[in-house]
């Protein structure tokens, strides 16, 4: 069963060993190293009895919009200049922050208690 962040699960019915995957989206602008995040997750997993949990990390590219010419573009370097008009009034649209995308819980005989 997959649970999106906006869904609720009766937490008292979910045993830690039933969590099989935690999916995160990590914005490239935040300079979070996926390897370091994985290591931290492994420490958390062993300390909180989550033996079956895996971490899936999706890196999100930086996407911007120029406030001067309204062009949308991607950034490969942290230089916030519009490649179309060379304006400096740039708004970051995507690629910032860490977002919990989903938690996967193994199928059990109690599956019917996890409906949102």
C-alpha positions as CSV (number, residue, x, y, z in Angstrom):
1,X,0.0,0.0,0.0
2,X,1.3,3.4,-0.9
3,X,0.5,6.4,1.3
4,X,0.8,9.9,-0.1
5,X,1.7,12.8,2.3
6,X,-1.9,14.1,2.3
7,X,-3.4,10.7,3.2
8,X,-3.9,9.6,6.8
9,X,-3.2,6.1,8.1
10,X,-4.2,4.7,11.4
11,X,-0.7,4.8,12.8
12,X,-1.5,2.4,15.7
13,X,-2.2,-0.3,13.1
14,X,1.1,0.1,11.2
15,X,4.1,-1.9,12.6
16,X,7.5,-0.5,11.9
17,X,8.6,-3.6,10.0
18,X,5.7,-3.1,7.6
19,X,7.3,0.1,6.2
20,X,9.1,-0.9,3.0
21,X,9.9,2.4,1.3
22,X,10.2,6.1,2.0
23,X,10.3,8.3,-1.2
24,X,11.7,11.8,-1.0
25,X,12.1,14.5,-3.7
26,X,15.2,16.6,-3.1
27,X,15.7,19.9,-4.9
28,X,19.2,20.4,-6.4
29,X,19.3,24.0,-5.2
30,X,19.6,22.9,-1.6
31,X,22.8,21.0,-2.2
32,X,21.7,18.0,-0.2
33,X,24.0,15.1,-1.0
34,X,21.8,11.9,-1.6
35,X,24.6,9.7,-0.2
36,X,24.7,11.6,3.1
37,X,20.8,11.5,3.2
38,X,20.9,7.7,2.7
39,X,23.5,7.3,5.5
40,X,21.3,9.3,7.8
41,X,18.3,7.2,6.9
42,X,20.2,4.0,7.6
43,X,21.0,5.3,11.1
44,X,17.4,6.3,11.6
45,X,16.2,2.9,10.3
46,X,18.3,0.9,12.7
47,X,17.4,3.1,15.7
48,X,13.7,3.0,15.1
49,X,13.3,-0.7,14.1
50,X,12.5,-0.2,10.4
51,X,14.4,-3.2,9.1
52,X,12.6,-3.4,5.8
53,X,12.5,0.3,4.9
54,X,14.4,1.5,1.9
55,X,14.9,5.1,0.9
56,X,14.2,6.3,-2.6
57,X,15.5,9.7,-3.6
58,X,14.4,11.6,-6.7
59,X,16.5,14.7,-7.5
60,X,14.5,17.6,-8.8
61,X,16.2,20.0,-11.3
62,X,16.1,23.7,-10.7
63,X,13.4,25.4,-12.8
64,X,13.1,29.2,-12.9
65,X,10.9,32.0,-14.4
66,X,12.2,35.4,-15.4
67,X,10.1,38.2,-13.9
68,X,11.2,40.6,-16.7
69,X,10.5,38.6,-19.9
70,X,8.4,35.7,-18.4
71,X,10.6,33.0,-19.9
72,X,10.9,29.7,-18.1
73,X,14.2,27.9,-18.0
74,X,16.3,25.3,-16.1
75,X,19.5,26.1,-14.3
76,X,22.6,23.9,-14.2
77,X,24.7,26.3,-12.2
78,X,23.6,28.7,-9.3
79,X,23.8,31.7,-11.6
80,X,20.4,33.4,-11.4
81,X,20.4,35.2,-14.7
82,X,17.8,34.8,-17.4
83,X,19.4,33.2,-20.5
84,X,16.9,35.0,-22.8
85,X,17.0,38.6,-21.7
86,X,19.9,38.5,-19.1
87,X,17.6,39.9,-16.5
88,X,18.4,39.2,-12.8
89,X,14.8,39.2,-11.5
90,X,14.5,35.4,-11.4
91,X,12.0,33.3,-9.4
92,X,12.8,29.7,-8.5
93,X,9.8,27.6,-9.4
94,X,11.1,24.0,-8.7
95,X,14.2,22.4,-7.3
96,X,14.2,23.7,-3.8
97,X,13.5,21.8,-0.6
98,X,12.9,18.2,0.5
99,X,9.5,16.7,0.0
100,X,8.1,13.5,1.4
101,X,6.4,12.0,-1.7
102,X,5.2,8.7,-0.3
103,X,5.6,5.9,2.2
104,X,5.0,2.3,1.1
105,X,3.6,-0.2,3.6
106,X,3.8,-3.9,2.9
107,X,0.6,-5.8,2.1
108,X,-0.7,-7.5,5.2
109,X,-3.9,-9.1,6.5
110,X,-4.7,-5.7,8.0
111,X,-4.6,-3.8,4.7
112,X,-8.2,-2.7,5.0
113,X,-7.3,-0.6,8.1
114,X,-5.1,1.7,6.0
115,X,-7.7,3.3,3.7
116,X,-7.6,7.0,3.6
